[in-house]
Amino acid sequence: MYYAIISEDIDNSLPLRQTARPAHIERLQTLKKEGRLLIAGPHPAIDTSDPGDAGFSGSLVVAEFDSLAAAQNWADSDPYMDAGVYSKVTVKPFKMVLP
């Protein structure tokens, strides 16, 4: 089943994101190679795809896991969590309807 991992950043998270990004992306690449990643990306803090110094306000990952507990465990182990980027992470089941 798919699960949505919806993360909210702390204020001024960009320097922390930049430090932890390689390890964060590596984990997403693993999900992709396993065919489990549906979509992943950050939410720009301002209305542009390249927010520059404004940074990001959070992230969204939708991926396949065996259970809600497995998805939560994966989210809790994210390098962005270890780096203090996220202030809040919500994990919930996701049912893809379209496309």
URHUWO-V719272 format. One record per residue. N is the residue number from 1. RES is the residue in one letter. SS is DSSP state (H for helix, E for strand, - for the rest). Layout:
n-><N;N>
res-><RES;RES>
ss-><SS;SS>
//
This chain:
n-><1;2;3;4;5;6;7;8;9;10;11;12;13;14;15;16;17;18;19;20;21;22;23;24;25;26;27;28;29;30;31;32;33;34;35;36;37;38;39;40;41;42;43;44;45;46;47;48;49;50;51;52;53;54;55;56;57;58;59;60;61;62;63;64;65;66;67;68;69;70;71;72;73;74;75;76;77;78;79;80;81;82;83;84;85;86;87;88;89;90;91;92;93;94;95;96;97;98;99>
res-><M;Y;Y;A;I;I;S;E;D;I;D;N;S;L;P;L;R;Q;T;A;R;P;A;H;I;E;R;L;Q;T;L;K;K;E;G;R;L;L;I;A;G;P;H;P;A;I;D;T;S;D;P;G;D;A;G;F;S;G;S;L;V;V;A;E;F;D;S;L;A;A;A;Q;N;W;A;D;S;D;P;Y;M;D;A;G;V;Y;S;K;V;T;V;K;P;F;K;M;V;L;P>
ss-><-;E;E;E;E;E;E;E;E;-;-;-;-;H;H;H;H;H;H;H;H;H;H;H;H;H;H;H;H;H;H;H;H;-;-;-;E;E;E;E;E;E;E;E;-;-;-;-;-;-;-;H;H;H;-;E;E;E;E;E;E;E;E;E;-;-;-;H;H;H;H;H;H;H;H;H;-;-;H;H;H;H;H;-;-;E;E;E;E;E;E;E;E;E;-;-;-;-;->
//
